[in-house]
Amino acid sequence: MNRILSTKGVLTFVYTLFTLSFYAQDNFGGLALYTVRENMGEDAKATLQKVADAGYSYVEAAGYEDGKFYGMEPKEFKSYLKSIGLKPVSTHMGGVTLENADQQIADTKAAGFEYFTVPVPPMGMFTFDRENRTMGMKGTMKEFVDVLTTLGKKCKAAGLKLLYHNHDFEYKDNDDGIKPIVYLLENTDPKYVNFQMDLYWVTRAGADPVAYFEKYPGRFKLWHVKDMDEEGKFAPVGEGTIDFARILKEKKTSGMKKYFVEQDMTWDKKPLEVIEISHKGLKEIGFH
């Protein structure tokens, strides 16, 4: 009887491993959780399970507050992701300052992330004109570089990698005739500072992602894969106008290690619906 129970136990264990392996083959790519931020605010754990069910294998967070990620202590967040087959890769830390950086970096490390990503110029340098819906920054580019370099050195000492994420204004000439992204690329040390390219915003700025990969190879470690419709609005991956297949061919030149689907606004569709559409789009384009 004990031998029969033991055999059944082994068979069950083997079947479970086979099933997990089978379904894992269809899980690939990452999701920027900013896309489902309202769902995360309502029920983070249930939403993360739906992200895994939609076929994603890793995530980028955008919900750090009071030392917690979406209301969970860093280690709890890491543990829950692992339990549902998701991996923490990057987190956007928009509230970072030189005063709170050490704590935020420690929490990011404890949660299992690899990349500490700065989503906009930090410490009050980011500007947003609500009337014209335009973004920019105040302060000098040298001050900006100094802040990123300081943060980058802190991240490196903690075993993390610092990235800066762009919008459109970094790829346009500022009032001094300088493209902020060019200044950043040419005045930061890749040992401490690299970049997450948002393919939508680069395209929206009228720039060519591939041209930047070729001129600054290896600097763009993560991508946001975000499509744009004919009106210039955000769209699910594969339903817009961006030639992702062309860009994907240059991933090695870019230095891309991971990528994340993101859609800031989903218009007439629900975010959880959009992430499923985008995941199918990834597969059709050739992402894996």
C-alpha positions as CSV (number, residue, x, y, z in Angstrom):
1,M,0.0,0.0,0.0
2,N,2.8,2.4,0.9
3,R,4.6,1.5,-2.3
4,I,1.4,2.3,-4.3
5,L,1.0,5.7,-2.6
6,S,4.6,6.4,-3.2
7,T,4.3,5.6,-6.8
8,K,1.2,7.8,-7.1
9,G,3.1,10.6,-5.4
10,V,6.0,10.4,-7.8
11,L,3.7,10.3,-10.8
12,T,1.8,13.3,-9.6
13,F,5.0,15.2,-9.0
14,V,6.3,14.3,-12.5
15,Y,3.0,15.3,-14.1
16,T,3.0,18.6,-12.2
17,L,6.5,19.4,-13.5
18,F,5.6,18.4,-17.0
19,T,2.5,20.6,-16.9
20,L,4.4,23.6,-15.6
21,S,7.1,23.1,-18.2
22,F,4.5,22.9,-21.0
23,Y,2.7,26.1,-20.1
24,A,6.0,27.9,-19.4
25,Q,6.9,27.4,-23.1
26,D,4.2,29.9,-24.0
27,N,5.2,32.4,-21.4
28,F,7.7,35.0,-22.6
29,G,8.3,38.7,-22.5
30,G,7.6,41.3,-19.9
31,L,4.8,43.6,-18.9
32,A,5.2,47.1,-17.5
33,L,2.7,47.0,-14.6
34,Y,1.9,50.7,-15.2
35,T,-0.4,49.4,-18.0
36,V,-2.6,47.7,-15.3
37,R,-2.1,50.2,-12.6
38,E,-5.8,50.6,-11.7
39,N,-6.2,46.8,-11.5
40,M,-3.0,46.6,-9.3
41,G,-4.5,49.2,-7.0
42,E,-7.7,47.2,-6.6
43,D,-6.2,43.7,-6.1
44,A,-2.4,43.4,-6.8
45,K,-2.1,39.7,-6.3
46,A,-5.1,38.8,-8.5
47,T,-3.9,41.1,-11.2
48,L,-0.4,39.6,-11.2
49,Q,-1.9,36.2,-11.6
50,K,-3.8,37.5,-14.7
51,V,-0.5,38.9,-16.1
52,A,1.0,35.4,-15.8
53,D,-2.1,33.9,-17.3
54,A,-1.8,36.3,-20.2
55,G,1.6,34.7,-21.1
56,Y,4.1,37.1,-19.6
57,S,7.2,35.8,-17.7
58,Y,8.6,38.9,-16.1
59,V,7.4,42.3,-14.9
60,E,8.4,45.9,-14.4
61,A,6.9,47.6,-11.3
62,A,5.7,51.1,-11.0
63,G,4.1,51.1,-7.6
64,Y,6.5,51.7,-4.8
65,E,5.3,53.7,-1.8
66,D,6.3,53.8,1.9
67,G,8.9,51.0,1.4
68,K,6.4,48.6,-0.2
69,F,5.7,47.4,-3.7
70,Y,1.9,47.5,-4.3
71,G,1.3,47.3,-0.6
72,M,3.7,44.3,-0.2
73,E,7.0,44.2,1.7
74,P,9.8,43.8,-0.8
75,K,10.5,40.1,0.1
76,E,6.8,39.3,0.1
77,F,6.4,40.8,-3.4
78,K,9.4,38.8,-4.6
79,S,8.0,35.6,-3.1
80,Y,4.5,36.1,-4.5
81,L,5.9,36.7,-8.0
82,K,7.9,33.5,-7.8
83,S,4.9,31.5,-6.6
84,I,3.0,32.4,-9.8
85,G,6.0,32.1,-12.2
86,L,6.8,35.8,-12.7
87,K,10.2,37.4,-12.3
88,P,10.9,40.9,-11.1
89,V,13.3,42.6,-13.6
90,S,12.9,46.3,-13.4
91,T,11.1,48.9,-11.3
92,H,10.4,52.6,-12.1
93,M,11.4,54.7,-9.1
94,G,10.1,58.2,-10.0
95,G,10.3,59.5,-6.4
96,V,14.0,58.9,-5.9
97,T,16.2,61.6,-4.5
98,L,19.7,61.7,-3.2
99,E,18.3,61.6,0.3
100,N,16.1,58.5,0.0
101,A,18.1,56.7,-2.6
102,D,19.8,54.3,-0.2
103,Q,16.5,53.0,1.2
104,Q,14.9,52.7,-2.2
105,I,17.9,50.9,-3.6
106,A,17.9,48.5,-0.7
107,D,14.2,47.8,-1.1
108,T,14.6,47.3,-4.9
109,K,17.4,44.8,-4.2
110,A,15.3,43.0,-1.5
111,A,12.4,42.6,-4.0
112,G,14.7,40.8,-6.4
113,F,14.8,43.4,-9.2
114,E,17.9,43.7,-11.4
115,Y,17.3,47.2,-12.8
116,F,16.6,50.5,-10.9
117,T,14.9,52.6,-13.6
118,V,14.5,56.4,-13.3
119,P,11.4,57.2,-15.4
120,V,11.7,61.0,-15.6
121,P,14.2,63.6,-14.5
122,P,14.2,63.2,-10.7
123,M,14.2,65.6,-7.8
124,G,11.8,68.1,-9.2
125,M,13.6,68.5,-12.5
126,F,10.7,67.1,-14.5
127,T,8.1,69.5,-15.9
128,F,4.7,68.9,-17.4
129,D,2.6,71.6,-19.1
130,R,-0.9,70.4,-18.6
131,E,-2.5,72.9,-21.0
132,N,-0.3,71.9,-23.9
133,R,0.4,68.4,-22.6
134,T,4.1,68.7,-23.2
135,M,7.0,67.4,-21.0
136,G,10.4,68.8,-20.3
137,M,12.9,69.5,-17.6
138,K,14.4,72.4,-15.6
139,G,17.9,72.7,-14.4
140,T,21.1,72.1,-16.3
141,M,22.1,68.9,-18.2
142,K,25.2,68.7,-16.1
143,E,23.2,68.7,-12.9
144,F,21.0,65.9,-14.4
145,V,24.1,63.9,-15.4
146,D,25.6,64.3,-11.9
147,V,22.4,63.1,-10.2
148,L,22.2,60.0,-12.5
149,T,25.9,59.2,-12.0
150,T,25.6,59.4,-8.2
151,L,22.5,57.1,-8.3
152,G,24.3,54.8,-10.7
153,K,27.3,54.4,-8.5
154,K,25.0,53.7,-5.5
155,C,23.1,51.1,-7.6
156,K,26.3,49.4,-8.8
157,A,27.6,49.2,-5.2
158,A,24.3,47.4,-4.3
159,G,24.5,45.0,-7.2
160,L,21.8,46.8,-9.2
161,K,21.9,48.5,-12.6
162,L,20.6,52.0,-13.1
163,L,18.7,53.0,-16.3
164,Y,17.1,56.2,-17.4
165,H,13.7,55.9,-19.3
166,N,12.8,58.4,-22.0
167,H,9.7,60.3,-23.2
168,D,9.7,62.4,-26.3
169,F,11.4,65.6,-25.1
170,E,14.8,63.9,-24.6
171,Y,14.9,63.2,-28.3
172,K,14.2,66.8,-29.3
173,D,16.4,69.9,-29.2
174,N,15.9,71.9,-26.0
175,D,16.1,75.7,-25.8
176,D,19.9,75.5,-25.9
177,G,19.8,73.4,-29.1
178,I,20.9,70.3,-27.3
179,K,19.2,66.9,-27.5
180,P,19.1,65.7,-23.8
181,I,19.4,62.1,-24.8
182,V,22.6,62.8,-26.8
183,Y,24.0,64.8,-23.9
184,L,23.2,61.9,-21.5
185,L,24.6,59.2,-23.7
186,E,27.9,61.2,-24.3
187,N,28.4,62.4,-20.7
188,T,27.5,59.3,-18.6
189,D,29.7,56.3,-18.0
190,P,28.1,53.0,-19.1
191,K,29.5,51.4,-16.0
192,Y,27.0,53.4,-14.0
193,V,24.3,54.7,-16.3
194,N,22.4,53.1,-19.2
195,F,19.0,53.5,-20.8
196,Q,15.6,52.0,-21.2
197,M,14.3,53.0,-24.6
198,D,10.6,53.6,-24.9
199,L,10.0,52.9,-28.6
200,Y,6.7,54.8,-28.8
201,W,8.1,58.0,-27.4
202,V,11.2,57.9,-29.6
203,T,9.1,57.4,-32.6
204,R,6.7,60.1,-31.5
205,A,9.6,62.5,-31.3
206,G,10.4,61.8,-35.0
207,A,13.6,59.9,-34.2
208,D,14.7,56.5,-35.4
209,P,15.5,53.9,-32.6
210,V,17.8,52.0,-34.9
211,A,19.9,55.0,-35.7
212,Y,20.5,55.5,-31.9
213,F,21.4,51.8,-31.5
214,E,24.0,52.1,-34.3
215,K,25.5,55.3,-32.9
216,Y,25.5,54.2,-29.2
217,P,25.6,50.4,-29.3
218,G,25.0,48.5,-26.1
219,R,23.5,51.4,-24.2
220,F,19.8,50.5,-24.4
221,K,19.4,47.5,-22.0
222,L,15.6,47.5,-21.8
223,W,12.8,48.5,-24.2
224,H,9.2,49.5,-23.7
225,V,7.4,48.0,-26.6
226,K,4.5,50.3,-27.1
227,D,2.6,50.8,-30.4
228,M,1.2,54.0,-31.9
229,D,-1.9,54.3,-34.1
230,E,-2.3,56.6,-37.1
231,E,-3.5,59.4,-34.9
232,G,-0.4,59.1,-32.7
233,K,-2.2,57.5,-29.8
234,F,-1.1,54.5,-27.8
235,A,-2.1,51.2,-29.3
236,P,-1.8,47.5,-28.5
237,V,1.3,45.9,-29.9
238,G,0.8,44.8,-33.5
239,E,-2.2,47.1,-34.0
240,G,-0.3,50.3,-34.7
241,T,2.2,51.7,-37.1
242,I,5.6,51.1,-35.5
243,D,7.8,48.6,-37.5
244,F,8.8,46.5,-34.5
245,A,10.2,43.7,-36.7
246,R,12.8,46.1,-38.1
247,I,13.7,47.4,-34.7
248,L,13.9,43.8,-33.2
249,K,16.5,42.8,-35.8
250,E,18.9,45.3,-34.1
251,K,18.3,44.1,-30.5
252,K,21.9,42.9,-30.3
253,T,23.3,46.2,-31.4
254,S,21.0,47.9,-28.9
255,G,22.2,45.8,-26.0
256,M,18.7,44.9,-25.2
257,K,18.4,42.2,-22.5
258,K,14.7,42.4,-21.7
259,Y,11.6,44.2,-23.0
260,F,8.2,45.2,-21.6
261,V,4.8,45.8,-23.2
262,E,3.4,49.0,-22.0
263,Q,0.3,51.0,-22.9
264,D,-0.3,54.2,-20.9
265,M,-3.9,54.6,-21.9
266,T,-6.1,51.8,-23.3
267,W,-9.0,54.0,-24.6
268,D,-12.1,51.8,-25.3
269,K,-10.4,48.6,-24.2
270,K,-9.8,47.3,-20.7
271,P,-6.1,47.0,-19.6
272,L,-6.3,43.3,-19.0
273,E,-7.8,42.8,-22.5
274,V,-5.0,45.0,-24.0
275,I,-2.2,43.0,-22.5
276,E,-3.6,39.8,-24.0
277,I,-3.8,41.4,-27.5
278,S,-0.3,42.8,-27.1
279,H,1.1,39.4,-26.1
280,K,-0.3,37.8,-29.2
281,G,1.2,40.7,-31.2
282,L,4.6,40.1,-29.7
283,K,4.5,36.5,-30.9
284,E,3.4,37.4,-34.4
285,I,6.2,40.0,-34.7
286,G,8.8,37.5,-33.5
287,F,9.5,38.5,-29.9
288,H,10.2,35.7,-27.6
